[in-house]
Amino acid sequence: MLKAALRDLQWRWKRFVIAMIGVALVFAMGLIMTALTASFSLETGRTLRSIGAERWAVASDASGPFTSSSLIPTSTADDNEGSPVMVLRETVTTGSKVRDIIMMGAEPGQLGSPEVKKGDGLASAGQVVVDASLPNVDIGDTISVGGKDFTVVGETSGQSLFAGIPLVYVSLHDAQNVAVLGQPLATTLLFDHIPTFIAPDLKVLTNAEVKADVLRPLTAARSSIGFVRLLLWVVAAIVIGSVLYLQALERTRDFAVFKATGTSTAAIGAGLALQAVMLSLAAAVLAAILATFLAPLFPLHVEIPTSAYLLLPVITVVVGLLACSVALRRTARVDPALAFGA
C-alpha cells in the first residue's frame, strides 16, 4: 500500500504541487505570526540585557519603569546606591514622519548610559545617542526632542520596546529639563547588584518583572496574532483535507479492489497518511524558505526563532494527519463489492 501511495503521488503530482504551494503559503504566514509573537519577548529581553541593570527601583505606586512615570527624587539614589534614570515617552520628526521614541535620561558613564555600536557615547549635555532603527537620522545630525535640540553623537543597535519603539539616550540633566523643568527628579533607579536596603516608598523589580510589565500592554495584540495563527492552521488543514478527500473519491474503486483482495482498511489508511505527511513536510520546507524571505518585508521587525523552525515540521505533520482523517473515514466506508460492479 505504501508503494501504491507513492505511485499515486507520482501520477497526480501536479495536483500535489499546487496543494503544496498553497499550504506552504499558509504555513509561512503561520510561521511569521509565531515569529511576531516571539519578537515582542525577544525584543524586550535584548533591550533589558543591553541596559545591563540587575534590579530596577520605582515608586511604590508605579507598575514599572517603562509603563508609568511616577517621579522620585534623585537624592534617593545616593541613599540607596543606585543610578538615577528618567524614562520618557516622546516623539521626534524624521523626514516628514513623526516617530515615537522612548527617551532614557542617564548620567554619562553610569549604569543606564548607552553602550554604543557606532560613534561616541554621551559625554555632555546637548548630545543624544539613538538606536539604528530610528530612520533618517545619522551621526552629526541635529534632532529636536521635547522642544530641545540635540546633536546625534552615537548609535546603539537593537534597543527598542513595545513592538519597535526605539530607545534614545540623553543625559539625565537634559531629560530633567525636558520633563520637569530641571528639577532633580528621576523615574527609576538602576542597580548592578541586589540592593540590601531600599527606601519604603520604593519597590524593587527584577528584569523578569520589568519584562512582564513591558509585555502587558501587548497582551491583546499577542492574543489576536495567536488567534489568526490558529485560523491559518485550520485553513491549511482544510486545504490538505480537501485534496486527500478528492483523491479518495477518485480512487474509490481502487480501494474496493484492495479490500476485496484482502488489504486491510488500516493499510489503506497508512497509505493516505503517508501522502498527508509527505505533502505536509514538503510544504513545511517551502514555508520556512518563504517565511525567511517574507519576514524582512513586514513593517515590524520579525525575528523567527530557531525553535519556531524546529516546531514547524511537527505542527505541519499533526495538521496533515488531522486533515487526513476526513479521507480515512471515506475510505473506511468503501464496500469491497464495488470492485465487481459495472
Secondary structure, DSSP 8 states (H G I E B T S, - for coil): -HHHHHHHHHHTHHHHHHHHHHHHHHHHHHHHHHHHHHHHHHHHHHHHHHHT-SEEEEETT-S-TTT----EETHHHHHHT-EEEEEEEEEEEETTEEEEEEEEEE-TTSTTS---SEE----STTEEEEETTSTT--TT-EEEETTEEEEEEEEESS-EETTTEEEEEEEHHHHHHHHHTT-SEESEEEESS--S---TTEEEEEHHHHHHHHHGGGHHHHHHHHHHHHHHHHHHHHHHHHHHHHHHHHTHHHHHHHHHTT--HHHHHHHHHHHHHHHHHHHHHHHHHHHHHHGGGSSS-----HHHHHHHHHHHHHHHHHHHHHHHHHHHT--GGGGG--
